[in-house]
């Protein structure tokens, strides 16, 4: 036991002397978590997962603008009608997007609501026009004959159609750097607003026209003539029940968002919930470089040979190195989790939520750190020079991190890469952390991943012991 303790102390003293290496070990994952979390949080905003501001030039000041404003807010997009006390118009909105201050400017031109209402009235009138009356023969005796062939409904429809030919498009000025997901979210909100108002206007127009059409049909069925006078028409209209339009906006099917969880624990995953454990794992696995360098340096300088000459076994040397670097990994994890809990929220990101199973998370952290340390010892035992270890180590860690879902979610990878991802130690550890922090898992849930990490560590240490014994 004294020999093992001596090895641990020796490794810690060597680490203390390498202040630049310690700074890299602690500073690199901290900076990665800080930068990636802030950048990804902004990306999520651009995708509509949280509020993002755009500018809205509502020159119409009518129902369409109000509806668009409400639906943008429901989609997680905040439309601004004023910026720094100045009312947004088309020219100002385009300038703000061009300067890169906002990703989108929506311009609702004057008369947009009125044009939409006229089009709805036109379609409602055409709904009561018989097909035979809409499709006229190509050749008729004359214009007067054509007019006589048209009934009142079709004449009114043609009149409305002629007046509502003016096209009033809604302008969308996107920043050229805006991505497709944000564009789709904004366009879908606009389509919902326009479609909703179209349905309302059509229902209102139908409600206005239907009683008059029914009154004319009743009068005609009485056999008293083709056209009733105004007083008779009004009395017959009173007999037809009024069509209410309030039911138009009442949903028939309700969509209820639910979160998949275990043991009743639920949390909404954020960029912080993903990035803190992901980049903490990425940082601790980079400990393989100083670990491998330590072993190679001791072997080259003859220090390892002098250690073996002492009354100490190879296993004690390996376990002592592993224990010392496990302490460093534990300090790394503590620093990163502290940043996620207290520092990142000060910069506008959500707070990192550990959840109720903190001891399960600690078990995952220990197993992941043990896997990283074991891989570092194996790398040091297998490499002949420090250059070999410094080249192969980082490349292998970056590859394992990419396959493990640290940089890109596994479900976004091609199918063959998803299969390869199942062999990455970082994937085992990251999935375990997400299972605990996001899905409410516990030690029983992540036990298969912990077993894989332990088996990986054991295999690495065994291989390192064999290689060092031969050398």
N, C-alpha and C positions, 0 to 999 in steps of 0.2 A: 504493500500500500504506500509506503514511503517513497519507493521508486516511482510509482505512478504519479504521486503528488509532485515529485521533483520534475518530472517531464512536463506536467501541466504548468508549473511555475516557470520553467525554462522557456516554454512556448509563449507565455504571456509577456515575459521580459523581452523576448525578441520582437514581439508585436508592438510593444510599447516603444521600442527604439525606432521602429519603422513608422514614424508619424505620418509621412506622406501616404504610405499604404493604408493606414487606418483612416485617414481623411477620405481617401477614395472609397473605402469600404462603406463608410457611413454617409458620405456626402452624395455619392452617385445615386443610390436608391432613393434618398430623400428628394433630390432634385428631379429625378424621373417621376416620382409620384406627384410632386407639385406641378410640374409642367404638363404631364399627360392628363392629369385630372382637370386642370383648368381648361386645356384645349378641348378635351372630350366633352366637358360640360357645355362649352359653347357650341360644339357640333350637335349635341343633343337638342340645344335650343333651336339651332337651324333646322333640325328635323321635326320640330314641333313638339318635342317631348316636354318642353317647358317654355315659359313666356318669352317671346322675342318681339321687338317693336318694329313696325313698318309705318309708313306715312300714307294717309288717306286724304286725297283731294276730293272732297264731296261738294262738287259745284251744283249738284241737283237739289240738295237739302230736302229730300222727300223720303218716302218709305223705303226705296231701294237702298239708299245709303245707310239708313238706320238698321235695316235687316243685315246688311253686309257687316256692319260694325259688330253686331251681336254675335253673328256666326264666326267671325274672326276670333273673338274672345273665347268662344267655346272651343275653338281649335287650338288654343294656346298661343294665339298671335295677338299682340296688342296694337290696334290701329291708332295712330296719333294724328289728330286733326290740326294741332298747333305744335310748333317747335320754337322754343325760346320766345313765346308770346306772339309769334307770327302765324297767321292762318295759312294752312297749306293750300296752294293752288298747283296747277299742273307744272308750271315752270319751276317753282320752288321745289316741288317734290322730285322732279327729274334731277335737279341740281344736287339735292341731298343724296340721292342714290348714286349719282356720278362721282360724288366726293367720297363714297364708300361709307357714309355714316349709317345708312339703312339699306337692307337688301332688296326692298320692294317699295314701289309707289303705285297705289291704285287710284285711278282717276275715274270718277263717276261724272260724266258730262251733264250739263244742264238739259232737262227734258227727258232723261232716261226713264224715270218712273212713268211719266205721261205716255211715252212711246210704248212701254211695256203694257200699259193699261189699254191703249188703243189696239194693240195686236191681240190682246185677250178678247176684247169686244168683237173684233173681226172674226176670230175663230169661233166664238160663241154664236155669232149670227150665221156663219157658214154651217154650223151643226144642224140648223133647222132648215137648210136648203136641200131640196131633193136632188138626187144625183142626176136625174134627167134634166133638171134646171141648171145645174152647174156645167154640164157638158153639152153645150149647144151645138147644133149641126153647123158645119163649116160654111154653108151657103144659105142665106135667108133673103127674102125679097128686098128688104130695106131696113134702115135704122129704126124706123117707126114700128116695124113688125117685130124687130128684136126687143124693143122696149116693151111692147105689149106682151111679149112672151115671158118677160121677167116678172116674178111676183115681188111683193113689197120686201120680203126678207132678203132676196138676192140683190135687189137694188141697194138696200141699206148696207149689205155686206160689201158690195163693190165700192160704195162711197167710203166706208170705213177703211177698206183696203187701200184706196187711192190716197187717203189722208195719212195713213200710217206707214207709207213706204220709206219714210225717213229713217235711216239706220243710225242708232245712237250707241256705238260700241263702248264697252268699259275698257279703259286702257290699263295695262299692267306693264310697268317699267321695272324689269328685274336687273339687279346687279349682275354683270357677266360672270362673276365668280360664284353666284348662287347655285347650289347643287339641285339635282332633280328631285330629291325627297322634299326639300323645302318648297320648290315650285309646285309639286303635286299637292302638298298640303294647302298652299294658298289658293291654287286654282280650284280645288275641291270645295273650299269654303265659299268661294265666289259662286260656283255652280249651285251649291245648296241654297244660297241666298236668292239667286235669280230663279231657280226652279220653284222654290217655296212661294215667291211672290207671283210667279206665273200661275201657279195653281190657285192662289187666293184671288187674283184678278179674274181668272176664267170662271171661278165659282161665283164671284160677285156679278160678272156679266151675265152668266147663265141665270142667276136669280132675278136679274132685271128683265131679261127677255122672255123667260119661260111663262110668267103669268099673262103677258100680252098675247103670246102665241096660243096659249090655251083658251083665252077669251075669244080670239078670232075663230078658233076651231069650234067652240061651243056655239058661237053666233051662226057660223056657217052650217052647223048641223041642225040648227033650228029651221033652216030653209027660208029665212027672211031676207036674204041678200048676201052679197059678197063682202061688203065693207060696212061695219057698224059705225054709227056716229060716235063722237067723243064721249057723250054721256053714257050711252049704252056700253061702250067699250070699258069705261071705268067701272061701271056696276058689275060687269062680268068679271073683270080682273079681281074685284073684291071677293068673288066667290072662290078664287083659286088660292090655295094655301101658299103663304110666302115661304120661300126657300131660305133656310138659315145657313150661314157659312161658318159659324163658330167651330163646327166639328171638323173643319178641314185640317186644322193644325193639331188635332188630338191624335196621339200615336195609337196604332193598333197593336204593334209588336214592340215590346220593351227589351232593350239590350242592357244586360247587367254585367259589368266588369267584375271579375273575381280573380283572386290571386291564389295560385297553387301553393300550398304550404303544408308543413308537418306540425303536428302537436299544437295547432291553433295559432302558431306564431306567423305573422305576416309582416312584410315590409316591402315598400316599393323600391326596386333596385335602382341605384343611381350610378353615375360614373365613378363616384368615390367607392361604393361598395365593390365595384369590379377592380378598380385600379390600385387601391391600397394593398389588398393581398396579392394581386398579380405582380406588381412591380416590387413589392417586398420580396417575393420569391425570386424574381429575376435578380435582385441585388444580392441576396444571400448565396445564390448559386455561383455568383462571380467570385466567391471566396476561394474557388478552386485554383485561381491564379496564384495568390500569395501562398496557399497551402502547398501547391506543387513546387513553387519556387523555393520554399523553405526546405522541403525534402531534397530537392536537387542540389541546393547550396550545401546542405549538411553532407551529402554524399560526395560532392566534389572536393570539399575542404577536409574531408576525413573525419569530420565531427561525428557522423553516424557510426563510423567504425569504433571510435573511442567510447561512444555510448554503449555499444554492444559489448565492449570489453569489461564494462561495469557489470555488477550482478543485477542485470535487468533483462527481461525477455523481450522478444520482438513484439509480442502482443501488448505488453505494457507501453512500449514506445508508441505504437499505433493508437492505442486507446487514450494515451495521454495527449497526443496531438489532437485527436478527435474531440476530447473534452474541452481543451483550451479554445478551439475554434467554435465549438458549440456555444460557449459563453459569448463569443463575438456575435454569432448569429442571433442569439437571444437579445442582445443589446440592439442589433439592427431591427429586429421585429418590433421591439418596444418603441424605438424612435419613430418608425414608420406609422405604427398604430396611433401613437401620440399625435403625430402630424395630422392624420386623418380625423382624429377626434376633436382637436382643439385649434390647429393652425389653418387647415383648409377652409373651415366655415368662416373664418375671418376674411377670406378672399372671395366669398360669394358662392362657394360650393355647398352641397348638403353635408351634414355631419355624418361621419362614419359610424354606423350602428353595429355594435358587436353582437347584440342579441342576448338571450338568456343562457346560452350554453358556452360560457367563456372557457371552461375547463376542456371542453371538446376542441375548441379552437386552439388552446394551448397544446393539446396532444398532437394536433395536425402540425403546428409550428415546430415542435420538437422533432417529429418524424421527418418533416421536410428539411430541417437544418441538418439532421443526421445524414440524410441522403446526400445533401450538398457537400458536407465534410467528407463523407466516404468517397464520393466521386473525386474530390480534390486529392485525397491520399492516393487513390488509384492512378490518377493522372501523374502525380509526382513520381510514383514508383515505376510507371511505364515509360516516362519521357527520359531521354538521355541528356537533353540540354534544356535550359530555361526557354530558349527560343521555340522549341517544339511545344512545350507546355503553354506558352503565352499565345501561340497561334491556334493550336487545336482547342484549347480550353474555351476561350470566348466564342469561337465559331460554333462549337458543339452546344454551348449554353444558349446562344441566340437561336439556333435551329430548334432546340428542344422547347424554348419559350414560344417560338412562333407556332410550332406544332401543338403546343399545350394550351393555346388559346389566350396567351398573355397579350399578344398584339392584335390578333383578329379572332373573333368568336369561332369556335370549332364548327358550328352549324353553317357558317359562311364559306367554309373550305370545300374544295372538291371532294367527292366521296372517297377516293383512294387516300387522300390526305387525312380525312376523318378516321380512317382505319389505322393509319400510322400514328395518329395522335394518341391512340389508346396505349402506346408504349412509351410515352413521355412522362418522366417523373414529375415534371412541372404540371402536367395535365392532372395527374392524380391529386397533387396537393391543391391546385387551384380549384378543381371541382369540389374537393372537400370543404375548402373555405367558403365557397359560394353556397354550398349546401347548408352550411351552418349559419352564415351571415344573412342569406337571402331567403332560403326555403325553410328555415326552422329545423334543420336536421340536428342530430345529436351524435354521440360517440358510436352508437349502434349503426347509425346511418352511414357514417364514413369509415366504418371498420374495414371494409374490403380495400379501400384506398390506402389506409394506414398499413395494412398487411403487405401491400405491394411495395410501399416505400421502405418498410422494414426489410423485406426480402432483397430489394435493390441495394440497400446499405450493406447488408450482410454479404452479398455477393461481391460488392466492390472491396470491402475490407478483406475478405478472404483472398481475392485475387491479388490485392496489394501485399498481403502477408507472404504469399507464395513468391511474388516477384522480388520483394526485398530480401527474402531468405536466400534465394538463388544468387543475388548480387552480393 
